[in-house]
């Protein structure tokens, strides 16, 4: 039996992995008004933050637990279509 992790605790990082780059992309034009260099540093910073959130999920994957029970459902649907 596979342990399922809901949206509490570290599992919220699943959402942050893809939300942080979108938030960064929305903020870059605003930050660019301050300075071009600051905007460039911020863009790299948002990417690094997203990568760190993704890295925090590695223990969940290696432990064999699911991030959310619906993920397995959607993967099964995608795999059955092929």
Buried (B, 14 or more C-beta within 10 A) or exposed (E): EEEBBEEEEEBEBBEBBEEBBEEBEEBBEEBBEEEEEEBEEBBEEBEEBBEEBBEBBEEBEEEEEBBBEEEEEEEEEEEEEE
